Amino acid sequence: MTRLAKDEEREDRIHMEIIVDAYGPEEQFTGWYNYLYETLQFPFSAQCVARRVISPLTPGDKVEVMDIAPEEECHHEMFVLIKWKSYQFAVPLMQLEGIQADEATQQAIEDWRYWVQRGYEF
């Protein structure tokens, strides 16, 4: 995965609004989970933009994102619940790009993708 160039505006928002006062991985996780839980407006349409061995989706697949996955599933990576074919299951948020999502949802997805592509982790 190619590391993105630093985006100072996004960095400031992430550090001042999402992981503000986070003193370790657990607090960073809590900040991210709460931000995504409160910001993502479900349901929304998304498209797979990256192949992952833990997911059956392939780039170009369109899905309906129904909710954020339970907290206990997201301690190392953020997952969302999707409806795909006749199934509902969790896939990495990093694997998706919003295609019919409100502005706040789109920004939250992009924030998470930026965080991961910059090599940050909790």
MARVEXTOR-48600 format. One line per field, with one value per residue: x, y, z of N, C-alpha, C in turn; residue number from 1; chain; residue in three letters. Coordinates in steps of 0.02 Angstrom, whole numbers, always signed. Layout:
N
n_east <- (X / ...);
n_north <- (Y / ...);
n_up <- (Z / ...);
ca_east <- (X / ...);
ca_north <- (Y / ...);
ca_up <- (Z / ...);
c_east <- (X / ...);
c_north <- (Y / ...);
c_up <- (Z / ...);
i <- (NUM / ...);
ch <- (A / ...);
aa <- (ALA / ...);
REM end
This chain:
122
n_east <- (+42 / +28 / +100 / +18 / +40 / +69 / -69 / -101 / -216 / -310 / -238 / -235 / -374 / -399 / -314 / -360 / -498 / -534 / -441 / -405 / -325 / -291 / -198 / -136 / -145 / -273 / -354 / -346 / -412 / -540 / -573 / -577 / -676 / -789 / -801 / -826 / -943 / -1032 / -1031 / -1045 / -1178 / -1303 / -1412 / -1286 / -1223 / -1083 / -925 / -814 / -642 / -523 / -439 / -451 / -390 / -470 / -598 / -738 / -759 / -723 / -629 / -733 / -855 / -1016 / -1096 / -1214 / -1197 / -1234 / -1215 / -1099 / -978 / -989 / -910 / -813 / -761 / -678 / -554 / -427 / -440 / -554 / -717 / -862 / -1036 / -1106 / -1230 / -1235 / -1264 / -1359 / -1320 / -1265 / -1128 / -968 / -847 / -684 / -678 / -582 / -577 / -676 / -760 / -861 / -1007 / -1134 / -1161 / -1183 / -1105 / -1033 / -1019 / -943 / -826 / -784 / -756 / -652 / -561 / -529 / -473 / -364 / -291 / -253 / -182 / -77 / -2 / -28 / -82 / -174);
n_north <- (-59 / +109 / +245 / +388 / +564 / +687 / +769 / +914 / +982 / +878 / +798 / +885 / +890 / +755 / +738 / +837 / +818 / +682 / +590 / +663 / +697 / +562 / +440 / +322 / +163 / +101 / +210 / +283 / +193 / +198 / +333 / +335 / +236 / +291 / +412 / +366 / +291 / +392 / +478 / +415 / +394 / +284 / +183 / +174 / +180 / +95 / +63 / -68 / -45 / -106 / -260 / -384 / -518 / -565 / -541 / -567 / -476 / -393 / -272 / -146 / -206 / -166 / -117 / -113 / -21 / -56 / -34 / +5 / -116 / -221 / -160 / -246 / -312 / -224 / -186 / -187 / -147 / -52 / -106 / -125 / -167 / -249 / -270 / -392 / -476 / -607 / -598 / -537 / -463 / -422 / -310 / -239 / -65 / +5 / -53 / +1 / +131 / +271 / +292 / +338 / +433 / +543 / +705 / +712 / +576 / +533 / +607 / +552 / +419 / +443 / +502 / +391 / +304 / +382 / +386 / +250 / +230 / +315 / +242 / +238 / +165 / +80);
n_up <- (+0 / -42 / +41 / +93 / +58 / +183 / +252 / +316 / +364 / +380 / +469 / +581 / +611 / +643 / +755 / +842 / +854 / +847 / +906 / +1016 / +1168 / +1182 / +1256 / +1221 / +1134 / +1163 / +1200 / +1081 / +996 / +1056 / +1032 / +889 / +863 / +925 / +854 / +722 / +746 / +787 / +677 / +549 / +440 / +426 / +323 / +193 / +25 / -42 / -121 / -158 / -149 / -133 / -125 / +1 / +97 / +198 / +163 / +52 / -48 / -202 / -293 / -357 / -325 / -268 / -119 / +18 / +160 / +322 / +460 / +594 / +645 / +792 / +940 / +999 / +889 / +828 / +879 / +822 / +694 / +597 / +565 / +463 / +451 / +316 / +188 / +73 / -72 / -17 / +113 / +274 / +345 / +421 / +355 / +321 / +348 / +281 / +158 / +83 / -10 / +1 / -99 / -111 / +1 / +140 / +166 / +290 / +322 / +213 / +234 / +356 / +319 / +229 / +318 / +400 / +304 / +265 / +387 / +401 / +279 / +299 / +383 / +517 / +672 / +803);
ca_east <- (+0 / +66 / +89 / -5 / +74 / +39 / -121 / -100 / -285 / -339 / -200 / -259 / -441 / -394 / -283 / -398 / -568 / -546 / -398 / -384 / -312 / -280 / -131 / -114 / -184 / -342 / -389 / -353 / -466 / -603 / -587 / -597 / -740 / -843 / -807 / -861 / -1010 / -1073 / -1028 / -1070 / -1251 / -1322 / -1368 / -1259 / -1194 / -1010 / -894 / -751 / -586 / -461 / -448 / -425 / -398 / -520 / -663 / -752 / -770 / -670 / -636 / -790 / -917 / -1056 / -1129 / -1251 / -1167 / -1292 / -1198 / -1030 / -975 / -984 / -847 / -764 / -732 / -642 / -497 / -365 / -458 / -624 / -759 / -933 / -1081 / -1133 / -1277 / -1205 / -1302 / -1410 / -1284 / -1243 / -1067 / -922 / -788 / -644 / -697 / -528 / -589 / -733 / -764 / -932 / -1028 / -1195 / -1156 / -1184 / -1038 / -999 / -1001 / -888 / -765 / -763 / -725 / -588 / -516 / -504 / -429 / -302 / -255 / -223 / -134 / -17 / +35 / -45 / -120 / -179);
ca_north <- (+0 / +170 / +291 / +454 / +624 / +715 / +819 / +948 / +996 / +814 / +780 / +927 / +868 / +690 / +745 / +884 / +799 / +610 / +558 / +713 / +671 / +490 / +427 / +255 / +128 / +90 / +274 / +298 / +150 / +225 / +394 / +318 / +200 / +338 / +458 / +332 / +274 / +452 / +516 / +378 / +393 / +221 / +147 / +210 / +138 / +99 / +21 / -98 / -15 / -143 / -331 / -406 / -591 / -580 / -520 / -593 / -422 / -377 / -203 / -133 / -230 / -116 / -145 / -69 / -22 / -53 / -12 / -10 / -180 / -216 / -134 / -299 / -333 / -168 / -164 / -181 / -119 / -35 / -145 / -106 / -221 / -237 / -316 / -410 / -533 / -621 / -603 / -477 / -478 / -365 / -302 / -182 / -1 / +25 / -84 / +33 / +203 / +289 / +317 / +375 / +446 / +615 / +735 / +693 / +506 / +529 / +633 / +503 / +363 / +468 / +510 / +325 / +279 / +421 / +363 / +185 / +237 / +349 / +194 / +243 / +109 / +82);
ca_up <- (+0 / -47 / +96 / +70 / +81 / +243 / +242 / +381 / +386 / +404 / +530 / +636 / +630 / +677 / +821 / +885 / +861 / +850 / +956 / +1063 / +1235 / +1182 / +1281 / +1204 / +1083 / +1184 / +1195 / +1010 / +972 / +1080 / +994 / +820 / +863 / +941 / +798 / +667 / +770 / +789 / +614 / +491 / +435 / +394 / +278 / +136 / -26 / -47 / -172 / -138 / -185 / -119 / -109 / +66 / +102 / +248 / +137 / -14 / -95 / -249 / -316 / -401 / -295 / -233 / -60 / +62 / +227 / +367 / +529 / +615 / +678 / +865 / +966 / +1011 / +825 / +797 / +920 / +783 / +629 / +597 / +521 / +456 / +430 / +249 / +158 / +9 / -96 / +34 / +176 / +311 / +382 / +431 / +312 / +342 / +320 / +236 / +94 / +51 / -25 / -3 / -164 / -97 / +72 / +153 / +170 / +352 / +315 / +165 / +267 / +407 / +283 / +204 / +376 / +420 / +251 / +271 / +447 / +385 / +225 / +326 / +423 / +588 / +699 / +876);
c_east <- (+44 / +49 / +71 / +39 / +35 / -9 / -130 / -170 / -318 / -304 / -226 / -328 / -438 / -367 / -324 / -470 / -578 / -505 / -370 / -378 / -305 / -208 / -107 / -161 / -258 / -383 / -396 / -409 / -533 / -622 / -611 / -665 / -797 / -854 / -846 / -932 / -1057 / -1079 / -1058 / -1146 / -1273 / -1395 / -1340 / -1228 / -1119 / -987 / -828 / -695 / -520 / -478 / -417 / -438 / -452 / -591 / -675 / -760 / -709 / -681 / -691 / -856 / -951 / -1094 / -1168 / -1221 / -1223 / -1276 / -1123 / -1031 / -971 / -913 / -793 / -731 / -683 / -579 / -431 / -377 / -533 / -662 / -829 / -972 / -1111 / -1186 / -1250 / -1236 / -1356 / -1380 / -1274 / -1183 / -1022 / -865 / -748 / -669 / -645 / -539 / -641 / -723 / -838 / -949 / -1095 / -1199 / -1156 / -1112 / -1000 / -977 / -942 / -823 / -740 / -728 / -656 / -537 / -486 / -455 / -362 / -259 / -218 / -169 / -72 / +24 / +21 / -85 / -128 / -147);
c_north <- (+62 / +217 / +359 / +510 / +652 / +771 / +854 / +962 / +933 / +792 / +820 / +904 / +802 / +699 / +790 / +862 / +724 / +577 / +608 / +681 / +595 / +476 / +356 / +223 / +119 / +155 / +297 / +257 / +180 / +289 / +380 / +285 / +248 / +388 / +426 / +314 / +334 / +487 / +480 / +375 / +332 / +222 / +194 / +160 / +149 / +52 / -5 / -68 / -53 / -215 / -344 / -481 / -610 / -562 / -549 / -539 / -413 / -306 / -196 / -158 / -172 / -150 / -91 / -76 / -8 / -24 / -22 / -77 / -170 / -196 / -188 / -326 / -282 / -146 / -157 / -148 / -104 / -75 / -116 / -167 / -203 / -289 / -329 / -475 / -547 / -626 / -535 / -499 / -417 / -369 / -242 / -118 / +23 / +0 / -46 / +108 / +219 / +314 / +353 / +384 / +521 / +639 / +714 / +620 / +498 / +552 / +583 / +443 / +384 / +478 / +443 / +298 / +317 / +395 / +297 / +193 / +276 / +303 / +198 / +182 / +118 / +21);
c_up <- (+0 / +10 / +67 / +95 / +140 / +224 / +310 / +407 / +414 / +468 / +590 / +659 / +668 / +747 / +868 / +897 / +873 / +905 / +1007 / +1133 / +1238 / +1201 / +1268 / +1155 / +1102 / +1180 / +1123 / +979 / +992 / +1043 / +924 / +819 / +875 / +884 / +741 / +686 / +767 / +722 / +554 / +494 / +393 / +373 / +225 / +88 / -29 / -102 / -144 / -181 / -174 / -101 / -40 / +71 / +153 / +225 / +68 / -67 / -141 / -273 / -369 / -373 / -259 / -177 / -25 / +132 / +276 / +436 / +539 / +651 / +754 / +887 / +974 / +947 / +797 / +835 / +881 / +715 / +631 / +544 / +520 / +434 / +362 / +233 / +88 / -12 / -44 / +104 / +209 / +352 / +384 / +381 / +337 / +309 / +270 / +165 / +52 / +39 / -32 / -73 / -160 / -22 / +83 / +164 / +232 / +350 / +269 / +197 / +318 / +375 / +259 / +260 / +396 / +368 / +253 / +328 / +432 / +332 / +247 / +369 / +498 / +609 / +774 / +906);
i <- (1 / 2 / 3 / 4 / 5 / 6 / 7 / 8 / 9 / 10 / 11 / 12 / 13 / 14 / 15 / 16 / 17 / 18 / 19 / 20 / 21 / 22 / 23 / 24 / 25 / 26 / 27 / 28 / 29 / 30 / 31 / 32 / 33 / 34 / 35 / 36 / 37 / 38 / 39 / 40 / 41 / 42 / 43 / 44 / 45 / 46 / 47 / 48 / 49 / 50 / 51 / 52 / 53 / 54 / 55 / 56 / 57 / 58 / 59 / 60 / 61 / 62 / 63 / 64 / 65 / 66 / 67 / 68 / 69 / 70 / 71 / 72 / 73 / 74 / 75 / 76 / 77 / 78 / 79 / 80 / 81 / 82 / 83 / 84 / 85 / 86 / 87 / 88 / 89 / 90 / 91 / 92 / 93 / 94 / 95 / 96 / 97 / 98 / 99 / 100 / 101 / 102 / 103 / 104 / 105 / 106 / 107 / 108 / 109 / 110 / 111 / 112 / 113 / 114 / 115 / 116 / 117 / 118 / 119 / 120 / 121 / 122);
ch <- (A / A / A / A / A / A / A / A / A / A / A / A / A / A / A / A / A / A / A / A / A / A / A / A / A / A / A / A / A / A / A / A / A / A / A / A / A / A / A / A / A / A / A / A / A / A / A / A / A / A / A / A / A / A / A / A / A / A / A / A / A / A / A / A / A / A / A / A / A / A / A / A / A / A / A / A / A / A / A / A / A / A / A / A / A / A / A / A / A / A / A / A / A / A / A / A / A / A / A / A / A / A / A / A / A / A / A / A / A / A / A / A / A / A / A / A / A / A / A / A / A / A);
aa <- (MET / THR / ARG / LEU / ALA / LYS / ASP / GLU / GLU / ARG / GLU / ASP / ARG / ILE / HIS / MET / GLU / ILE / ILE / VAL / ASP / ALA / TYR / GLY / PRO / GLU / GLU / GLN / PHE / THR / GLY / TRP / TYR / ASN / TYR / LEU / TYR / GLU / THR / LEU / GLN / PHE / PRO / PHE / SER / ALA / GLN / CYS / VAL / ALA / ARG / ARG / VAL / ILE / SER / PRO / LEU / THR / PRO / GLY / ASP / LYS / VAL / GLU / VAL / MET / ASP / ILE / ALA / PRO / GLU / GLU / GLU / CYS / HIS / HIS / GLU / MET / PHE / VAL / LEU / ILE / LYS / TRP / LYS / SER / TYR / GLN / PHE / ALA / VAL / PRO / LEU / MET / GLN / LEU / GLU / GLY / ILE / GLN / ALA / ASP / GLU / ALA / THR / GLN / GLN / ALA / ILE / GLU / ASP / TRP / ARG / TYR / TRP / VAL / GLN / ARG / GLY / TYR / GLU / PHE);
REM end
